[in-house]
Amino acid sequence: MRCVIARYPFELTRTGVLASMQGVTPELVTRESVTIGRRRYPVTQVGRVLTRQDPRDFTAAEVTRAMTRLGFTCHDRPETTAVDGRAPFEVASALLGGAGSVAA
């Protein structure tokens, strides 16, 4: 599939993306992400690996659009779950002896 990322044309295929990302350790997901195989990668990391360009040269939307067209599952933001109405880091802090306690 032909797509344009950072004003440059690329010919991407699903198998080519899988091969390029094989052996690449995913970075911490803080924003948009894409599931490739069993791993979830930030779209900027995928764009950097596929295009060999600096992430400042392209947008996450360009990479997300290309990955969606290739059939990969894209995510808007990382999944977090609240416990008892509190953020996960607050629960972790309480479990480690920080302020507050965890109610069962």
Secondary structure as UniProt FT lines:
FT   STRAND          2..5
FT   TURN            6..7
FT   STRAND          8..11
FT   HELIX           14..21
FT   TURN            22..23
FT   STRAND          33..36
FT   TURN            37..38
FT   STRAND          39..42
FT   HELIX           43..51
FT   HELIX           55..57
FT   HELIX           60..69
FT   TURN            70..71
FT   STRAND          73..75
FT   TURN            84..85
FT   HELIX           88..95
FT   TURN            96..97
//
